[in-house]
Amino acid sequence: MSEVLNKPEVARIYIDARGPRFGAIITTTVLAITLVTGNKWILLAQGVVFAIGALRGPQHTPYGLIFKNLIKPRLSQPGPTEDVRPPKFAQAVGFAFALVGTISAFLGADIVFTVAVGFALGAAFLNAAFNYCLGCEMYLLLVRFTTK
């Protein structure tokens, strides 16, 4: 990842890599509840969380603030850091799915709602369970293909 993101002209922000995974655990739970209940308001709230993460970074989301203020101080060792750009992109992808799902729910397109929530849930689960950020990997592929 570092060879793709190492550009000297770009000021980088680094975050604790455990934070986005913690957020993915909460996101997985929220999206699973959304899928089971079909509640469009929960998805709308999750969409707001994704929008904050996409615009300001995952460290500024409610889940990131919970991690920073309640979880991180109780951890014994400092964790690894990562560039904030891939997780921000992943949040933007999550926002896109939440937006599609929310709009389709309000329009009565239940199948589109279910598919959009399902895709977002799948990506969040991969990060929560296996520490594999699908949106981050998409970002790195886009950077590789657009910088050559």
Stockholm file with secondary structure:
# STOCKHOLM 1.0

chainA/1-148         MSEVLNKPEVARIYIDARGPRFGAIITTTVLAITLVTGNKWILLAQGVVFAIGALRGPQHTPYGLIFKNLIKPRLSQPGPTEDVRPPKFAQAVGFAFALVGTISAFLGADIVFTVAVGFALGAAFLNAAFNYCLGCEMYLLLVRFTTK
#=GR chainA/1-148 SS CHHHHCCTTSCCCEEETHHHHHHHHHHHHHHHHHHHHCCHHHHHHHHHHHHHHHHHCGGGSHHHHHIIIIIGGGCSSCCCEEESHHHHHHHHHHHHHHHHHHHHHHHTCHHHHHHHHHHHHHHHHHHHHHCCCHHHHHHHHHHHHHCC
#=GC SS_cons         CHHHHCCTTSCCCEEETHHHHHHHHHHHHHHHHHHHHCCHHHHHHHHHHHHHHHHHCGGGSHHHHHIIIIIGGGCSSCCCEEESHHHHHHHHHHHHHHHHHHHHHHHTCHHHHHHHHHHHHHHHHHHHHHCCCHHHHHHHHHHHHHCC
//
